[in-house]
Amino acid sequence: MAKGKDARVIVLLECTSCARNGFNKQKKPSGVSRYITQRNRHNTPSRLELRKFCPYCHKHTIHGEIKK
């Protein structure tokens, strides 16, 4: 049994608005919201984008897949 080509892969999702400017409303430097999830490589070949809550922006934003 080959275990190198699993269908499920672990991906990191990063907030797209925090990654662009890096500052919140109070003009203080803050971190970047990141989530860890899994996706099926065969069903979703393109990069994953989900709407998740960002604690630094204080709203729901689009989180896009990044490299590990």
PDB file of N, CA, C and O in Angstrom:
ATOM      1  N   MET A   1       0.827  -1.178   0.000  1.00  0.00           N
ATOM      2  CA  MET A   1       0.000   0.000   0.000  1.00  0.00           C
ATOM      3  C   MET A   1       0.879   1.252   0.000  1.00  0.00           C
ATOM      4  O   MET A   1       1.730   1.427   0.872  1.00  0.00           O
ATOM      5  N   ALA A   2       0.666   2.094  -0.964  1.00  0.00           N
ATOM      6  CA  ALA A   2       1.420   3.334  -1.051  1.00  0.00           C
ATOM      7  C   ALA A   2       0.766   4.392  -0.174  1.00  0.00           C
ATOM      8  O   ALA A   2      -0.436   4.635  -0.280  1.00  0.00           O
ATOM      9  N   LYS A   3       1.559   5.021   0.694  1.00  0.00           N
ATOM     10  CA  LYS A   3       1.013   6.025   1.590  1.00  0.00           C
ATOM     11  C   LYS A   3       1.494   7.429   1.247  1.00  0.00           C
ATOM     12  O   LYS A   3       1.192   8.368   1.983  1.00  0.00           O
ATOM     13  N   GLY A   4       2.221   7.601   0.170  1.00  0.00           N
ATOM     14  CA  GLY A   4       2.757   8.903  -0.185  1.00  0.00           C
ATOM     15  C   GLY A   4       1.783   9.806  -0.924  1.00  0.00           C
ATOM     16  O   GLY A   4       1.951  11.025  -0.901  1.00  0.00           O
ATOM     17  N   LYS A   5       0.770   9.251  -1.578  1.00  0.00           N
ATOM     18  CA  LYS A   5      -0.156  10.032  -2.391  1.00  0.00           C
ATOM     19  C   LYS A   5      -1.546  10.046  -1.759  1.00  0.00           C
ATOM     20  O   LYS A   5      -2.509   9.600  -2.383  1.00  0.00           O
ATOM     21  N   ASP A   6      -1.662  10.542  -0.555  1.00  0.00           N
ATOM     22  CA  ASP A   6      -2.964  10.614   0.099  1.00  0.00           C
ATOM     23  C   ASP A   6      -3.833  11.661  -0.572  1.00  0.00           C
ATOM     24  O   ASP A   6      -3.331  12.663  -1.082  1.00  0.00           O
ATOM     25  N   ALA A   7      -5.134  11.428  -0.570  1.00  0.00           N
ATOM     26  CA  ALA A   7      -6.066  12.368  -1.180  1.00  0.00           C
ATOM     27  C   ALA A   7      -6.253  13.594  -0.297  1.00  0.00           C
ATOM     28  O   ALA A   7      -6.441  14.698  -0.808  1.00  0.00           O
ATOM     29  N   ARG A   8      -6.204  13.420   1.016  1.00  0.00           N
ATOM     30  CA  ARG A   8      -6.401  14.524   1.949  1.00  0.00           C
ATOM     31  C   ARG A   8      -5.064  15.156   2.315  1.00  0.00           C
ATOM     32  O   ARG A   8      -4.118  14.461   2.684  1.00  0.00           O
ATOM     33  N   VAL A   9      -4.995  16.479   2.209  1.00  0.00           N
ATOM     34  CA  VAL A   9      -3.785  17.213   2.575  1.00  0.00           C
ATOM     35  C   VAL A   9      -4.156  18.304   3.574  1.00  0.00           C
ATOM     36  O   VAL A   9      -5.268  18.831   3.536  1.00  0.00           O
ATOM     37  N   ILE A  10      -3.239  18.638   4.457  1.00  0.00           N
ATOM     38  CA  ILE A  10      -3.441  19.698   5.442  1.00  0.00           C
ATOM     39  C   ILE A  10      -3.021  21.013   4.812  1.00  0.00           C
ATOM     40  O   ILE A  10      -1.941  21.109   4.231  1.00  0.00           O
ATOM     41  N   VAL A  11      -3.880  22.041   4.925  1.00  0.00           N
ATOM     42  CA  VAL A  11      -3.589  23.347   4.337  1.00  0.00           C
ATOM     43  C   VAL A  11      -3.731  24.429   5.404  1.00  0.00           C
ATOM     44  O   VAL A  11      -4.455  24.260   6.385  1.00  0.00           O
ATOM     45  N   LEU A  12      -3.033  25.538   5.197  1.00  0.00           N
ATOM     46  CA  LEU A  12      -3.135  26.712   6.056  1.00  0.00           C
ATOM     47  C   LEU A  12      -3.951  27.769   5.344  1.00  0.00           C
ATOM     48  O   LEU A  12      -3.722  28.042   4.166  1.00  0.00           O
ATOM     49  N   LEU A  13      -4.904  28.370   6.047  1.00  0.00           N
ATOM     50  CA  LEU A  13      -5.706  29.458   5.509  1.00  0.00           C
ATOM     51  C   LEU A  13      -5.301  30.738   6.231  1.00  0.00           C
ATOM     52  O   LEU A  13      -5.251  30.778   7.460  1.00  0.00           O
ATOM     53  N   GLU A  14      -5.013  31.783   5.457  1.00  0.00           N
ATOM     54  CA  GLU A  14      -4.560  33.056   6.024  1.00  0.00           C
ATOM     55  C   GLU A  14      -5.500  34.173   5.600  1.00  0.00           C
ATOM     56  O   GLU A  14      -5.969  34.194   4.462  1.00  0.00           O
ATOM     57  N   CYS A  15      -5.778  35.099   6.505  1.00  0.00           N
ATOM     58  CA  CYS A  15      -6.668  36.225   6.220  1.00  0.00           C
ATOM     59  C   CYS A  15      -6.054  37.097   5.121  1.00  0.00           C
ATOM     60  O   CYS A  15      -4.896  37.504   5.216  1.00  0.00           O
ATOM     61  N   THR A  16      -6.836  37.378   4.084  1.00  0.00           N
ATOM     62  CA  THR A  16      -6.302  38.153   2.966  1.00  0.00           C
ATOM     63  C   THR A  16      -6.227  39.641   3.289  1.00  0.00           C
ATOM     64  O   THR A  16      -5.345  40.327   2.773  1.00  0.00           O
ATOM     65  N   SER A  17      -7.123  40.160   4.124  1.00  0.00           N
ATOM     66  CA  SER A  17      -7.075  41.592   4.430  1.00  0.00           C
ATOM     67  C   SER A  17      -5.971  41.904   5.441  1.00  0.00           C
ATOM     68  O   SER A  17      -5.335  42.953   5.331  1.00  0.00           O
ATOM     69  N   CYS A  18      -5.724  41.045   6.406  1.00  0.00           N
ATOM     70  CA  CYS A  18      -4.634  41.262   7.369  1.00  0.00           C
ATOM     71  C   CYS A  18      -3.270  41.128   6.689  1.00  0.00           C
ATOM     72  O   CYS A  18      -2.338  41.868   7.004  1.00  0.00           O
ATOM     73  N   ALA A  19      -3.163  40.194   5.768  1.00  0.00           N
ATOM     74  CA  ALA A  19      -1.885  39.951   5.089  1.00  0.00           C
ATOM     75  C   ALA A  19      -1.506  41.128   4.201  1.00  0.00           C
ATOM     76  O   ALA A  19      -0.322  41.375   3.974  1.00  0.00           O
ATOM     77  N   ARG A  20      -2.500  41.859   3.695  1.00  0.00           N
ATOM     78  CA  ARG A  20      -2.205  42.979   2.807  1.00  0.00           C
ATOM     79  C   ARG A  20      -1.680  44.201   3.552  1.00  0.00           C
ATOM     80  O   ARG A  20      -0.657  44.770   3.172  1.00  0.00           O
ATOM     81  N   ASN A  21      -2.388  44.610   4.626  1.00  0.00           N
ATOM     82  CA  ASN A  21      -1.975  45.855   5.268  1.00  0.00           C
ATOM     83  C   ASN A  21      -1.252  45.645   6.590  1.00  0.00           C
ATOM     84  O   ASN A  21      -0.380  46.449   6.917  1.00  0.00           O
ATOM     85  N   GLY A  22      -1.558  44.623   7.361  1.00  0.00           N
ATOM     86  CA  GLY A  22      -0.837  44.344   8.586  1.00  0.00           C
ATOM     87  C   GLY A  22      -1.191  45.253   9.752  1.00  0.00           C
ATOM     88  O   GLY A  22      -0.590  45.127  10.819  1.00  0.00           O
ATOM     89  N   PHE A  23      -2.143  46.164   9.589  1.00  0.00           N
ATOM     90  CA  PHE A  23      -2.547  47.057  10.660  1.00  0.00           C
ATOM     91  C   PHE A  23      -4.046  46.949  10.861  1.00  0.00           C
ATOM     92  O   PHE A  23      -4.801  46.771   9.905  1.00  0.00           O
ATOM     93  N   ASN A  24      -4.476  47.059  12.126  1.00  0.00           N
ATOM     94  CA  ASN A  24      -5.902  47.049  12.382  1.00  0.00           C
ATOM     95  C   ASN A  24      -6.419  48.486  12.489  1.00  0.00           C
ATOM     96  O   ASN A  24      -5.696  49.418  12.139  1.00  0.00           O
ATOM     97  N   LYS A  25      -7.643  48.686  12.961  1.00  0.00           N
ATOM     98  CA  LYS A  25      -8.265  50.008  12.966  1.00  0.00           C
ATOM     99  C   LYS A  25      -7.554  50.990  13.897  1.00  0.00           C
ATOM    100  O   LYS A  25      -7.594  52.197  13.657  1.00  0.00           O
ATOM    101  N   GLN A  26      -6.906  50.498  14.951  1.00  0.00           N
ATOM    102  CA  GLN A  26      -6.214  51.376  15.892  1.00  0.00           C
ATOM    103  C   GLN A  26      -4.788  51.688  15.458  1.00  0.00           C
ATOM    104  O   GLN A  26      -4.028  52.273  16.230  1.00  0.00           O
ATOM    105  N   LYS A  27      -4.413  51.318  14.258  1.00  0.00           N
ATOM    106  CA  LYS A  27      -3.079  51.552  13.684  1.00  0.00           C
ATOM    107  C   LYS A  27      -1.970  50.902  14.503  1.00  0.00           C
ATOM    108  O   LYS A  27      -0.838  51.386  14.518  1.00  0.00           O
ATOM    109  N   LYS A  28      -2.295  49.800  15.188  1.00  0.00           N
ATOM    110  CA  LYS A  28      -1.284  49.046  15.909  1.00  0.00           C
ATOM    111  C   LYS A  28      -0.931  47.823  15.087  1.00  0.00           C
ATOM    112  O   LYS A  28      -1.822  47.191  14.519  1.00  0.00           O
ATOM    113  N   PRO A  29       0.336  47.474  15.007  1.00  0.00           N
ATOM    114  CA  PRO A  29       0.672  46.258  14.265  1.00  0.00           C
ATOM    115  C   PRO A  29       0.080  45.045  14.969  1.00  0.00           C
ATOM    116  O   PRO A  29       0.166  44.919  16.190  1.00  0.00           O
ATOM    117  N   SER A  30      -0.514  44.167  14.197  1.00  0.00           N
ATOM    118  CA  SER A  30      -1.130  42.975  14.769  1.00  0.00           C
ATOM    119  C   SER A  30      -0.700  41.754  13.977  1.00  0.00           C
ATOM    120  O   SER A  30      -0.009  41.862  12.964  1.00  0.00           O
ATOM    121  N   GLY A  31      -1.113  40.611  14.449  1.00  0.00           N
ATOM    122  CA  GLY A  31      -0.773  39.370  13.777  1.00  0.00           C
ATOM    123  C   GLY A  31      -1.662  39.124  12.584  1.00  0.00           C
ATOM    124  O   GLY A  31      -2.465  39.972  12.195  1.00  0.00           O
ATOM    125  N   VAL A  32      -1.508  37.962  12.019  1.00  0.00           N
ATOM    126  CA  VAL A  32      -2.312  37.550  10.876  1.00  0.00           C
ATOM    127  C   VAL A  32      -3.100  36.322  11.296  1.00  0.00           C
ATOM    128  O   VAL A  32      -2.547  35.375  11.854  1.00  0.00           O
ATOM    129  N   SER A  33      -4.395  36.347  11.023  1.00  0.00           N
ATOM    130  CA  SER A  33      -5.263  35.236  11.389  1.00  0.00           C
ATOM    131  C   SER A  33      -4.979  34.047  10.477  1.00  0.00           C
ATOM    132  O   SER A  33      -4.964  34.183   9.254  1.00  0.00           O
ATOM    133  N   ARG A  34      -4.753  32.875  11.082  1.00  0.00           N
ATOM    134  CA  ARG A  34      -4.506  31.657  10.314  1.00  0.00           C
ATOM    135  C   ARG A  34      -5.329  30.511  10.875  1.00  0.00           C
ATOM    136  O   ARG A  34      -5.479  30.376  12.089  1.00  0.00           O
ATOM    137  N   TYR A  35      -5.855  29.695   9.991  1.00  0.00           N
ATOM    138  CA  TYR A  35      -6.599  28.504  10.353  1.00  0.00           C
ATOM    139  C   TYR A  35      -5.953  27.307   9.671  1.00  0.00           C
ATOM    140  O   TYR A  35      -5.363  27.439   8.599  1.00  0.00           O
ATOM    141  N   ILE A  36      -6.068  26.133  10.296  1.00  0.00           N
ATOM    142  CA  ILE A  36      -5.585  24.881   9.718  1.00  0.00           C
ATOM    143  C   ILE A  36      -6.794  24.032   9.382  1.00  0.00           C
ATOM    144  O   ILE A  36      -7.691  23.876  10.211  1.00  0.00           O
ATOM    145  N   THR A  37      -6.833  23.485   8.186  1.00  0.00           N
ATOM    146  CA  THR A  37      -7.926  22.623   7.764  1.00  0.00           C
ATOM    147  C   THR A  37      -7.396  21.585   6.789  1.00  0.00           C
ATOM    148  O   THR A  37      -6.207  21.573   6.469  1.00  0.00           O
ATOM    149  N   GLN A  38      -8.280  20.717   6.317  1.00  0.00           N
ATOM    150  CA  GLN A  38      -7.917  19.698   5.343  1.00  0.00           C
ATOM    151  C   GLN A  38      -8.766  19.867   4.100  1.00  0.00           C
ATOM    152  O   GLN A  38      -9.890  20.363   4.163  1.00  0.00           O
ATOM    153  N   ARG A  39      -8.216  19.449   2.965  1.00  0.00           N
ATOM    154  CA  ARG A  39      -8.994  19.444   1.733  1.00  0.00           C
ATOM    155  C   ARG A  39      -8.639  18.192   0.945  1.00  0.00           C
ATOM    156  O   ARG A  39      -7.551  17.635   1.088  1.00  0.00           O
ATOM    157  N   ASN A  40      -9.571  17.766   0.119  1.00  0.00           N
ATOM    158  CA  ASN A  40      -9.356  16.606  -0.726  1.00  0.00           C
ATOM    159  C   ASN A  40      -8.690  17.082  -2.020  1.00  0.00           C
ATOM    160  O   ASN A  40      -9.251  17.893  -2.757  1.00  0.00           O
ATOM    161  N   ARG A  41      -7.514  16.578  -2.278  1.00  0.00           N
ATOM    162  CA  ARG A  41      -6.727  17.001  -3.436  1.00  0.00           C
ATOM    163  C   ARG A  41      -7.414  16.688  -4.760  1.00  0.00           C
ATOM    164  O   ARG A  41      -7.263  17.442  -5.721  1.00  0.00           O
ATOM    165  N   HIS A  42      -8.167  15.588  -4.827  1.00  0.00           N
ATOM    166  CA  HIS A  42      -8.803  15.168  -6.072  1.00  0.00           C
ATOM    167  C   HIS A  42     -10.080  15.962  -6.357  1.00  0.00           C
ATOM    168  O   HIS A  42     -10.354  16.288  -7.512  1.00  0.00           O
ATOM    169  N   ASN A  43     -10.863  16.276  -5.325  1.00  0.00           N
ATOM    170  CA  ASN A  43     -12.113  17.007  -5.515  1.00  0.00           C
ATOM    171  C   ASN A  43     -11.900  18.507  -5.652  1.00  0.00           C
ATOM    172  O   ASN A  43     -12.672  19.173  -6.342  1.00  0.00           O
ATOM    173  N   THR A  44     -10.863  19.059  -5.006  1.00  0.00           N
ATOM    174  CA  THR A  44     -10.592  20.491  -5.025  1.00  0.00           C
ATOM    175  C   THR A  44      -9.150  20.719  -5.470  1.00  0.00           C
ATOM    176  O   THR A  44      -8.280  20.924  -4.624  1.00  0.00           O
ATOM    177  N   PRO A  45      -8.874  20.690  -6.767  1.00  0.00           N
ATOM    178  CA  PRO A  45      -7.484  20.851  -7.218  1.00  0.00           C
ATOM    179  C   PRO A  45      -6.977  22.286  -7.095  1.00  0.00           C
ATOM    180  O   PRO A  45      -5.769  22.496  -6.981  1.00  0.00           O
ATOM    181  N   SER A  46      -7.866  23.276  -7.115  1.00  0.00           N
ATOM    182  CA  SER A  46      -7.423  24.672  -7.020  1.00  0.00           C
ATOM    183  C   SER A  46      -7.252  25.073  -5.551  1.00  0.00           C
ATOM    184  O   SER A  46      -7.569  24.308  -4.640  1.00  0.00           O
ATOM    185  N   ARG A  47      -6.744  26.287  -5.349  1.00  0.00           N
ATOM    186  CA  ARG A  47      -6.532  26.769  -3.983  1.00  0.00           C
ATOM    187  C   ARG A  47      -7.863  27.020  -3.284  1.00  0.00           C
ATOM    188  O   ARG A  47      -8.829  27.473  -3.899  1.00  0.00           O
ATOM    189  N   LEU A  48      -7.898  26.721  -1.998  1.00  0.00           N
ATOM    190  CA  LEU A  48      -9.107  26.826  -1.206  1.00  0.00           C
ATOM    191  C   LEU A  48      -9.261  28.241  -0.654  1.00  0.00           C
ATOM    192  O   LEU A  48      -8.283  28.836  -0.202  1.00  0.00           O
ATOM    193  N   GLU A  49     -10.487  28.788  -0.686  1.00  0.00           N
ATOM    194  CA  GLU A  49     -10.800  30.086  -0.085  1.00  0.00           C
ATOM    195  C   GLU A  49     -12.097  29.942   0.689  1.00  0.00           C
ATOM    196  O   GLU A  49     -13.116  29.530   0.134  1.00  0.00           O
ATOM    197  N   LEU A  50     -12.060  30.284   1.985  1.00  0.00           N
ATOM    198  CA  LEU A  50     -13.237  30.181   2.838  1.00  0.00           C
ATOM    199  C   LEU A  50     -13.425  31.487   3.602  1.00  0.00           C
ATOM    200  O   LEU A  50     -12.459  32.194   3.889  1.00  0.00           O
ATOM    201  N   ARG A  51     -14.687  31.801   3.930  1.00  0.00           N
ATOM    202  CA  ARG A  51     -14.981  32.958   4.771  1.00  0.00           C
ATOM    203  C   ARG A  51     -14.915  32.508   6.230  1.00  0.00           C
ATOM    204  O   ARG A  51     -15.713  31.678   6.665  1.00  0.00           O
ATOM    205  N   LYS A  52     -13.959  33.059   6.981  1.00  0.00           N
ATOM    206  CA  LYS A  52     -13.769  32.712   8.381  1.00  0.00           C
ATOM    207  C   LYS A  52     -13.697  34.008   9.188  1.00  0.00           C
ATOM    208  O   LYS A  52     -13.485  35.085   8.629  1.00  0.00           O
ATOM    209  N   PHE A  53     -13.875  33.897  10.504  1.00  0.00           N
ATOM    210  CA  PHE A  53     -13.791  35.064  11.368  1.00  0.00           C
ATOM    211  C   PHE A  53     -12.331  35.393  11.652  1.00  0.00           C
ATOM    212  O   PHE A  53     -11.545  34.513  12.005  1.00  0.00           O
ATOM    213  N   CYS A  54     -11.975  36.663  11.496  1.00  0.00           N
ATOM    214  CA  CYS A  54     -10.621  37.131  11.786  1.00  0.00           C
ATOM    215  C   CYS A  54     -10.667  37.935  13.080  1.00  0.00           C
ATOM    216  O   CYS A  54     -11.322  38.976  13.118  1.00  0.00           O
ATOM    217  N   PRO A  55      -9.994  37.489  14.141  1.00  0.00           N
ATOM    218  CA  PRO A  55     -10.027  38.229  15.403  1.00  0.00           C
ATOM    219  C   PRO A  55      -9.273  39.563  15.344  1.00  0.00           C
ATOM    220  O   PRO A  55      -9.482  40.420  16.203  1.00  0.00           O
ATOM    221  N   TYR A  56      -8.410  39.751  14.356  1.00  0.00           N
ATOM    222  CA  TYR A  56      -7.670  41.010  14.231  1.00  0.00           C
ATOM    223  C   TYR A  56      -8.476  42.059  13.467  1.00  0.00           C
ATOM    224  O   TYR A  56      -8.385  43.248  13.773  1.00  0.00           O
ATOM    225  N   CYS A  57      -9.256  41.635  12.484  1.00  0.00           N
ATOM    226  CA  CYS A  57     -10.126  42.550  11.733  1.00  0.00           C
ATOM    227  C   CYS A  57     -11.474  42.729  12.421  1.00  0.00           C
ATOM    228  O   CYS A  57     -12.185  43.696  12.147  1.00  0.00           O
ATOM    229  N   HIS A  58     -11.832  41.806  13.312  1.00  0.00           N
ATOM    230  CA  HIS A  58     -13.113  41.788  14.021  1.00  0.00           C
ATOM    231  C   HIS A  58     -14.291  41.638  13.070  1.00  0.00           C
ATOM    232  O   HIS A  58     -15.343  42.239  13.286  1.00  0.00           O
ATOM    233  N   LYS A  59     -14.121  40.834  12.009  1.00  0.00           N
ATOM    234  CA  LYS A  59     -15.214  40.551  11.082  1.00  0.00           C
ATOM    235  C   LYS A  59     -14.883  39.302  10.288  1.00  0.00           C
ATOM    236  O   LYS A  59     -13.762  38.795  10.345  1.00  0.00           O
ATOM    237  N   HIS A  60     -15.865  38.809   9.547  1.00  0.00           N
ATOM    238  CA  HIS A  60     -15.661  37.654   8.676  1.00  0.00           C
ATOM    239  C   HIS A  60     -14.994  38.126   7.385  1.00  0.00           C
ATOM    240  O   HIS A  60     -15.495  39.035   6.723  1.00  0.00           O
ATOM    241  N   THR A  61     -13.875  37.515   7.031  1.00  0.00           N
ATOM    242  CA  THR A  61     -13.146  37.867   5.822  1.00  0.00           C
ATOM    243  C   THR A  61     -12.803  36.589   5.061  1.00  0.00           C
ATOM    244  O   THR A  61     -12.985  35.484   5.571  1.00  0.00           O
ATOM    245  N   ILE A  62     -12.315  36.750   3.862  1.00  0.00           N
ATOM    246  CA  ILE A  62     -11.900  35.597   3.061  1.00  0.00           C
ATOM    247  C   ILE A  62     -10.496  35.186   3.482  1.00  0.00           C
ATOM    248  O   ILE A  62      -9.570  35.996   3.515  1.00  0.00           O
ATOM    249  N   HIS A  63     -10.368  33.921   3.798  1.00  0.00           N
ATOM    250  CA  HIS A  63      -9.076  33.334   4.137  1.00  0.00           C
ATOM    251  C   HIS A  63      -8.653  32.442   2.983  1.00  0.00           C
ATOM    252  O   HIS A  63      -9.388  31.532   2.601  1.00  0.00           O
ATOM    253  N   GLY A  64      -7.481  32.691   2.426  1.00  0.00           N
ATOM    254  CA  GLY A  64      -6.992  31.930   1.288  1.00  0.00           C
ATOM    255  C   GLY A  64      -5.896  30.963   1.685  1.00  0.00           C
ATOM    256  O   GLY A  64      -5.213  31.152   2.691  1.00  0.00           O
ATOM    257  N   GLU A  65      -5.739  29.939   0.892  1.00  0.00           N
ATOM    258  CA  GLU A  65      -4.744  28.907   1.154  1.00  0.00           C
ATOM    259  C   GLU A  65      -3.341  29.448   0.882  1.00  0.00           C
ATOM    260  O   GLU A  65      -3.113  30.140  -0.111  1.00  0.00           O
ATOM    261  N   ILE A  66      -2.406  29.125   1.775  1.00  0.00           N
ATOM    262  CA  ILE A  66      -1.005  29.518   1.606  1.00  0.00           C
ATOM    263  C   ILE A  66      -0.141  28.260   1.682  1.00  0.00           C
ATOM    264  O   ILE A  66      -0.609  27.191   2.073  1.00  0.00           O
ATOM    265  N   LYS A  67       1.124  28.409   1.301  1.00  0.00           N
ATOM    266  CA  LYS A  67       2.056  27.295   1.394  1.00  0.00           C
ATOM    267  C   LYS A  67       2.518  27.123   2.836  1.00  0.00           C
ATOM    268  O   LYS A  67       2.567  28.082   3.606  1.00  0.00           O
ATOM    269  N   LYS A  68       2.854  25.891   3.186  1.00  0.00           N
ATOM    270  CA  LYS A  68       3.369  25.611   4.526  1.00  0.00           C
ATOM    271  C   LYS A  68       4.827  25.929   4.613  1.00  0.00           C
ATOM    272  O   LYS A  68       5.434  25.755   5.669  1.00  0.00           O
TER     273      LYS A  68
END
